[in-house]
Amino acid sequence: VLESFEIANQISSNALEILFQQATILSTYRDNIRCLTLACQILVRVLQQDSHLFKAWYLRAQVLTDIGLFEQDPSHFVDACHNYEKAHTLLSDVDDTVKKEDFYWKWGFCLA
């Protein structure tokens, strides 16, 4: 998987949608800290390009929560909460594909 990402980055290193898709795929490896960390780093790049991208804030919050669970480090939950807060400010602009009850449940889980 990582080799394919390297090729994609060589072709289009700053393509927002490619970067986001890479982060999305990496975030599915919840038991692999390397993948989670890389997903988080990629999402930082995505958000540098578009700080109003709800799905990037939301995914980064989820990844930080997973990192916090993996490392048992509460600082990641604090960072995740800040990302949920930013995503929340953009939630009203999002279409109905995002289930708001899922968003609030995941945010609440982060706070627990």
C-alpha positions in Angstrom: 0.0 0.0 0.0 2.7 2.5 1.0 4.6 1.9 -2.3 1.5 2.8 -4.3 1.1 6.0 -2.3 4.7 6.9 -3.0 4.0 6.5 -6.8 0.9 8.6 -6.5 2.8 11.3 -4.6 5.4 11.4 -7.3 2.8 12.0 -9.9 0.8 14.6 -8.0 2.2 15.3 -4.6 -0.2 18.1 -3.7 -3.5 16.8 -5.2 -5.9 17.4 -2.3 -8.3 14.5 -3.1 -5.4 12.0 -3.6 -3.9 13.0 -0.3 -7.3 12.7 1.4 -7.9 9.3 0.0 -4.5 8.1 1.1 -5.2 9.3 4.6 -8.6 7.6 4.5 -7.1 4.3 3.5 -4.3 4.5 6.1 -6.7 5.4 8.8 -8.4 2.0 8.4 -5.3 0.3 9.8 -6.3 1.1 13.3 -3.8 -1.4 14.9 -0.8 0.0 13.0 0.6 3.1 14.6 2.8 3.8 11.6 -0.2 4.0 9.3 -2.2 6.1 11.8 0.7 8.5 12.2 1.2 8.8 8.5 -2.6 9.4 8.0 -2.4 12.2 10.6 0.6 13.8 8.8 -1.1 13.6 5.4 -4.3 15.2 6.9 -2.1 18.1 8.2 -1.0 18.7 4.6 -4.6 18.5 3.4 -5.8 21.0 5.9 -2.9 23.4 5.0 -4.3 23.4 1.5 -8.0 23.7 2.6 -8.7 24.6 6.2 -12.5 24.5 5.5 -12.6 20.8 4.6 -14.9 19.2 7.1 -14.1 15.7 6.2 -10.4 16.2 6.8 -11.0 17.7 10.3 -13.4 14.9 11.1 -11.1 12.2 9.9 -8.1 13.7 11.7 -10.1 13.8 14.9 -10.9 10.1 14.5 -7.3 9.2 13.7 -6.0 11.1 16.7 -8.5 9.3 18.9 -7.3 6.0 17.5 -3.7 7.0 18.2 -4.6 8.0 21.7 -6.2 4.6 22.3 -3.2 2.8 20.7 -0.6 4.7 22.7 -2.8 5.2 25.8 -1.8 8.9 25.7 -4.5 11.4 26.7 -2.8 14.3 24.8 -4.0 12.8 21.6 -7.6 12.9 22.9 -7.1 16.6 23.6 -5.9 17.2 20.1 -8.7 15.1 18.7 -11.2 17.2 20.6 -9.8 20.4 19.1 -10.3 18.8 15.7 -13.8 17.8 16.5 -14.5 21.4 17.6 -13.2 22.7 14.2 -15.2 20.1 12.3 -18.3 21.1 14.3 -18.0 24.7 13.1 -18.2 23.4 9.5 -20.9 20.8 10.1 -23.8 23.0 9.0 -22.2 23.3 5.5 -22.0 19.5 5.1 -24.6 17.6 3.1 -26.6 14.7 4.5 -24.0 12.0 3.8 -22.5 12.7 7.2 -24.7 11.3 9.9 -24.7 14.0 12.6 -25.5 11.5 15.4 -22.4 9.5 14.4 -20.3 12.6 14.5 -21.6 13.5 18.0 -21.2 10.0 19.2 -17.5 9.8 18.1 -16.9 13.3 19.6 -18.4 12.1 22.9 -16.4 8.9 22.8 -13.2 11.1 22.4 -14.2 13.1 25.5 -15.0 10.0 27.7 
